[in-house]
């Protein structure tokens, strides 16, 4: 069967279509939760009619997705076990993709049905951690817990924990500042039934909705894009293992830089003899685990891999000149070497400024070949997000507008919460960190209610907090359980 320019067996084609369908379904369900938050204020305040608001938000989600850097997408994937990322086309790789997507979708659908703005980001990250833990339990020679990149998990967890606090405090402070600077009473009124606010207030709320929609597309939309790329790389390595649009000049510059770095690494590994290319891969895989320790052999392994990369690319004018196995091997070498260099730099193990500069430059060049996202993937994710919003917005809009505070949301409160949410999301996007649109916006609304002395509905807040607190442990268990089940089924079907 011919798909995406490659000939696939019937089984592989079915796996590919199922996996892509699940990844887009995750983004579709994500639209229920997160994008619905973006349109909540403009719909609740009658600034825009629901369908107009949803289409407007969908367009800005698309723009956000198309202009995104991809840093968040691959930052989330960095939580996955190295061996599963490198062997995503194996049975365990398929089980990983299906498990983390199904677990996240189940939780998202459940919380949406209850009208709770739970976090799709938390759900996905929890299921990824569950898969990593289950993989460490089921794989021979692994210690429990080393299947998760705990350094990255701490970084991601901190961003998810701090961002709602930023939303609560900053939105409340912004509302108080607005009250001091803008004395027009119309801004601080609750919307009247079926009556649109004055034009200047409508413009303000549409602007804030636009900012949140754009920010959501540029941050949350990337998670689905990263998963789709993982699927494509595993099943269609000849087409998607490396970016075949890379120019000849970039290819030759990378080959030269890799050769130069190999000599620098060799100086740290005097007297170390590598027993072949596979031994170098094994050493780097071991170093990249949470329990991995830096040894002289690690430097030797990086040097060996850099020479292999340089030899593979030397004289090539295009990556399409490489055979399918060569592209897959090149991707593995680039991924292992780039991540190992990144870990060295983060731990400040390279003291020579020239080595630091060379290593950082080489890592950037390597990442450009492996961390790319085709335009059609971005468009597909944006459409899935937009369709999800069109179907599921109503439940979340009512919660945000009426059930967080004891009084209904005012125009100023909606604008303050959305301005802070947009700024927080875009700041996180710049640093490649995932944040929850849901948590930032909901906590922002709560912050404005507290600042306005409007009072908070404790039952709703309790349900929200319960959903937020339970998301990670529940999705960790779901991800682990589904991974073990799917892996067992695939093994029985003979998929290795």
Steps between C-alpha positions, in 0.01 A plus 500: 500500500636843400474767773693830536741396226595162652382146438361346819366160597129485583580464871735801505250710305223417750728583794597830333142609431382396847786683671450817293127482568566475874746791498251723317224378733710615794521849348127488421423425865758762600275745316216412739709616793764753416380687194155523658666705774626743237147576375333484843508874572396626155208256488391553860510880464317488162794676335487243219242243400612145589567380144681822405710478819590136436599561136700812599677308776565208264664731245735645764572152633604407146725806475649417840567140397651599163737754656603277792863400540446135595702544822205404721419196284845349537531618860202282592643205301823535701305348792479168314751216553794528257470139380132545410565827315777335298293185433153646462437268204530194728217328687590686820507827304152438361375409848649824635323720242162329541519491880588863561240626252215276619570580867499878436184483287308296761579751776428802281163366392404414857583842642339677202178304556496628858562856377836524677777698325763232563840524333576315178869576560494332842311203355751446219804542724352267763438231240856544365639450850277193546637348180858571612446340841330195348780461247762503777303228684448277196846532341788284613801674650305814595455650842149615590458867415795539262261491205406863576723801435462637853706813434267597215198387703602737781540787253162432336328440834629829636365693202160332536493571874618861490293619202159483679645694793626762255152510345326547837731772635562694178137501383386629840770766499415602143132541590591731790729700269220531243264627770755765594574611142164448322208650691224421248235302692382313190818292504428360847143386436381144443359434151126545452304214349525493118644854492843576353732735691609839358729483195821592687441222756417251226824593322699450820348156566543388138865609521560297817320199350730530198808504723397189693406317178833583337691404816306176533578401142868584539534298825232233543474425130863391503436200724292329233752596233781335695303178538411490132867544409591215736249278318620602153866448591428151635293374207632713210870549582606539137288814470495648850811380688691815401405827331570430134459867408831579678731693267834372375681780683338400832585133444866573433522746791359232733747241370793738560379601847447137602855413392641792700306407814619139475860615554396711800317206657795268440718724717271419794515126428873434474571128495133403456437255215142462375403146403303602192218739414233304687705521819506879462120503462459283810729728703307813400162333567622404846627855566167653399307298758416672826751275677766552230840626613768682304812292430799536269326250272212745459730754336646223285150391395406856399821528298433165329143600410614838370748329266229261381266793430776689318585195285133444415444861390834573329458563128119492515306777328162385636377269774283327240823340372510285815330160502207431735718313755761779484235766578368303797853445632589865443197612699595272792858626494391864482246454782741321735788740434286813527337392827835392646658836410198676650540308825873582512431870447219513756723331760790740415734210426675685217721767657678626187297794354589393144373148568180638651439717195579218255279250685205741519535587130519133398196412710300778331600374153413140589161595642407677177529168314290299747265746669293621206125506436349502148234762424231237434543367855453850644187558287348162597553572872352850469188366322454231768526764773248725327246221443525395864423854613191521278347196665600527864521871593172539690575300817828680564360847422234465772757383755740789428227766482272405788634225723842622618388818676186568701417783260496479122815587308536870415654635180811622685549166677481311171743736329751491790494119524548456124776761469700328774428154352621607155818658640579195717448251216711697253781540757498124563504435125815710465681274749358177355294421811147354492235678706131437544274761338220363716681542829643843421166645385285338770738610774510847340120526522518386864769764565280779362206379712719507811641846416147631440373350830237321293542178694585155364272200463678248719322198353616584147852584619513175694395306188754688288782440748401136534509459122839676485646294786367167371598553135865397535460189722196373310659545156828346625305188602295501179811544285688222678206260491412559135869475399535161668172378343577622146857367518368158604249501211768599247737230625223242460443628145869452428593869477850547643 
